Amino acid sequence: MAELVLKNVYKRYDNKEKKKEADGYAVNDLSFRCEDGEFIGILGPSGCGKSTTLRMLAGLEEITSGDVYIGKTRMNHLLPKDRGIGLAFEDYALYPPLTVYENLAFNMRAKKKTEEEIGKEIGRVAPLLKVEDLLQMKPAALSGGQKQRVNIARAIIRRPGLLLLDEPLSHLDGKMRQMLRQEIKRMHHEIKCTTIIVTHDQIEAMSMADKIVIMKEGKLQQMGTPLEVYDDPANEFVAGFIGEPPMNLMPSVIKMEGKGYYFTFENSGLKVMVPDRYKAVVHEGLKVTLGVRPVDVLISQDPATSTPVPVAVFENMGDERRISLRVGENLLSITTTEDVYYEKGDEVYLKFNSEKTHLFDENTGDRIRV
């Protein structure tokens, strides 16, 4: 196992027409720490710098500035073969003429391992990824999921201190992705190897990783456990990126009526009382973005809770119902497990779980802390 530390890492490409990230940096002042044996997910939209970060860790990209340490060793200028890493690519990268056994043995033979040592290691790793029945087959005869299992097995057979997975599930169908997520998590617990997975799929990161690094435009937005980034997002981007369906983010103006403050919404009669915990940071006319998860908006039977809001879209997902409501120019999403049904245009009353709401600065997008 190995501790991984990134300190103020930058990556800038000379060809700015190819990489048009803000300030020309594909990765911009990235710092985080991964403890021994942790499973870290690097998550973000396409082009955010996550794969570039992984390639710098692997030694496939030069670091413009900053430092990368694996254990106590500074890795900046070491060759990939000297870093003690295993790397599984998105596109499998198996050798077509070779059997699965030969693919797994290839790197060990290059290191002059004996056939007895090679056989022993393959016998250890193959059951972990459930490829022991595929050893005499060639890649062309394998399914996508089987190829990826072999790909990961080849990465861990070298007993790496750090295992790097570059979007390993992106080419698989939904069912296979779910199955392989479970296999990767189980494998991680068995080999106890420090693991980094790069993905744009937040479900993958949330279900597998101990901690998640969320990136946008090359910059770190937040690092925390799946529960921390879900319940306590640092900014509007994280709040909207994590969660399925995503958090409702609604521009709002604070209005005072009587002795209380209310969230109001343009072109809508909906008013939501501001919880007491926000009273120290709000005032008449303040513009904020109100964030609330779809599961924290409840349908009420009491007309006194709110003005009626029209249903725009109703979706029955089997185990849950998703309801989209028209609030001015925005759609407010609700998720419920109750056995309900609505037609477009039906009106409902709402009740917000006030303790689960979040406020974000209209200009910066940062969370307003109370």
ChimeraX attribute file (.defattr): number of C-alpha atoms within 10 A of each C-alpha:
attribute: neighborCount
match mode: 1-to-1
recipient: residues
	/A:1	20
	/A:2	22
	/A:3	18
	/A:4	24
	/A:5	19
	/A:6	19
	/A:7	15
	/A:8	15
	/A:9	19
	/A:10	22
	/A:11	23
	/A:12	18
	/A:13	16
	/A:14	10
	/A:15	9
	/A:16	13
	/A:17	9
	/A:18	9
	/A:19	14
	/A:20	14
	/A:21	19
	/A:22	12
	/A:23	11
	/A:24	18
	/A:25	21
	/A:26	25
	/A:27	28
	/A:28	23
	/A:29	16
	/A:30	19
	/A:31	17
	/A:32	15
	/A:33	16
	/A:34	19
	/A:35	15
	/A:36	18
	/A:37	20
	/A:38	23
	/A:39	23
	/A:40	25
	/A:41	29
	/A:42	27
	/A:43	28
	/A:44	27
	/A:45	16
	/A:46	12
	/A:47	17
	/A:48	21
	/A:49	25
	/A:50	30
	/A:51	22
	/A:52	20
	/A:53	24
	/A:54	20
	/A:55	18
	/A:56	21
	/A:57	26
	/A:58	25
	/A:59	20
	/A:60	13
	/A:61	15
	/A:62	17
	/A:63	22
	/A:64	15
	/A:65	15
	/A:66	15
	/A:67	18
	/A:68	24
	/A:69	18
	/A:70	21
	/A:71	16
	/A:72	11
	/A:73	12
	/A:74	14
	/A:75	20
	/A:76	20
	/A:77	13
	/A:78	12
	/A:79	12
	/A:80	18
	/A:81	10
	/A:82	11
	/A:83	21
	/A:84	17
	/A:85	23
	/A:86	23
	/A:87	21
	/A:88	23
	/A:89	17
	/A:90	16
	/A:91	16
	/A:92	19
	/A:93	12
	/A:94	20
	/A:95	15
	/A:96	12
	/A:97	11
	/A:98	16
	/A:99	19
	/A:100	28
	/A:101	22
	/A:102	18
	/A:103	21
	/A:104	29
	/A:105	21
	/A:106	15
	/A:107	16
	/A:108	18
	/A:109	14
	/A:110	8
	/A:111	8
	/A:112	10
	/A:113	13
	/A:114	11
	/A:115	12
	/A:116	8
	/A:117	14
	/A:118	21
	/A:119	14
	/A:120	11
	/A:121	18
	/A:122	20
	/A:123	14
	/A:124	13
	/A:125	23
	/A:126	22
	/A:127	13
	/A:128	18
	/A:129	20
	/A:130	14
	/A:131	18
	/A:132	17
	/A:133	10
	/A:134	18
	/A:135	16
	/A:136	12
	/A:137	14
	/A:138	19
	/A:139	22
	/A:140	14
	/A:141	12
	/A:142	14
	/A:143	11
	/A:144	18
	/A:145	19
	/A:146	18
	/A:147	22
	/A:148	25
	/A:149	23
	/A:150	28
	/A:151	25
	/A:152	24
	/A:153	25
	/A:154	26
	/A:155	22
	/A:156	23
	/A:157	20
	/A:158	17
	/A:159	17
	/A:160	20
	/A:161	22
	/A:162	28
	/A:163	25
	/A:164	25
	/A:165	23
	/A:166	21
	/A:167	19
	/A:168	25
	/A:169	23
	/A:170	14
	/A:171	15
	/A:172	15
	/A:173	11
	/A:174	10
	/A:175	8
	/A:176	14
	/A:177	17
	/A:178	15
	/A:179	11
	/A:180	19
	/A:181	18
	/A:182	14
	/A:183	16
	/A:184	17
	/A:185	14
	/A:186	15
	/A:187	19
	/A:188	19
	/A:189	13
	/A:190	10
	/A:191	15
	/A:192	15
	/A:193	21
	/A:194	24
	/A:195	27
	/A:196	24
	/A:197	24
	/A:198	25
	/A:199	23
	/A:200	20
	/A:201	17
	/A:202	21
	/A:203	15
	/A:204	20
	/A:205	26
	/A:206	20
	/A:207	14
	/A:208	22
	/A:209	20
	/A:210	18
	/A:211	22
	/A:212	26
	/A:213	24
	/A:214	27
	/A:215	24
	/A:216	21
	/A:217	21
	/A:218	26
	/A:219	20
	/A:220	22
	/A:221	18
	/A:222	19
	/A:223	21
	/A:224	16
	/A:225	17
	/A:226	22
	/A:227	13
	/A:228	14
	/A:229	23
	/A:230	19
	/A:231	16
	/A:232	15
	/A:233	23
	/A:234	20
	/A:235	20
	/A:236	23
	/A:237	18
	/A:238	23
	/A:239	24
	/A:240	19
	/A:241	21
	/A:242	23
	/A:243	17
	/A:244	12
	/A:245	15
	/A:246	15
	/A:247	26
	/A:248	22
	/A:249	23
	/A:250	23
	/A:251	19
	/A:252	20
	/A:253	19
	/A:254	21
	/A:255	20
	/A:256	15
	/A:257	10
	/A:258	6
	/A:259	5
	/A:260	12
	/A:261	21
	/A:262	20
	/A:263	23
	/A:264	23
	/A:265	20
	/A:266	14
	/A:267	10
	/A:268	15
	/A:269	13
	/A:270	18
	/A:271	18
	/A:272	18
	/A:273	19
	/A:274	19
	/A:275	15
	/A:276	11
	/A:277	11
	/A:278	15
	/A:279	12
	/A:280	8
	/A:281	11
	/A:282	18
	/A:283	15
	/A:284	12
	/A:285	13
	/A:286	14
	/A:287	19
	/A:288	23
	/A:289	23
	/A:290	22
	/A:291	20
	/A:292	26
	/A:293	26
	/A:294	22
	/A:295	17
	/A:296	20
	/A:297	21
	/A:298	16
	/A:299	16
	/A:300	14
	/A:301	11
	/A:302	11
	/A:303	11
	/A:304	11
	/A:305	16
	/A:306	18
	/A:307	15
	/A:308	16
	/A:309	20
	/A:310	16
	/A:311	21
	/A:312	19
	/A:313	16
	/A:314	18
	/A:315	13
	/A:316	15
	/A:317	10
	/A:318	8
	/A:319	9
	/A:320	14
	/A:321	18
	/A:322	19
	/A:323	23
	/A:324	19
	/A:325	22
	/A:326	17
	/A:327	19
	/A:328	15
	/A:329	12
	/A:330	17
	/A:331	17
	/A:332	22
	/A:333	25
	/A:334	23
	/A:335	21
	/A:336	18
	/A:337	13
	/A:338	10
	/A:339	10
	/A:340	11
	/A:341	12
	/A:342	16
	/A:343	12
	/A:344	13
	/A:345	13
	/A:346	13
	/A:347	16
	/A:348	19
	/A:349	18
	/A:350	22
	/A:351	17
	/A:352	20
	/A:353	13
	/A:354	16
	/A:355	11
	/A:356	14
	/A:357	18
	/A:358	25
	/A:359	24
	/A:360	24
	/A:361	18
	/A:362	17
	/A:363	9
	/A:364	9
	/A:365	16
	/A:366	17
	/A:367	21
	/A:368	16
	/A:369	11
	/A:370	10
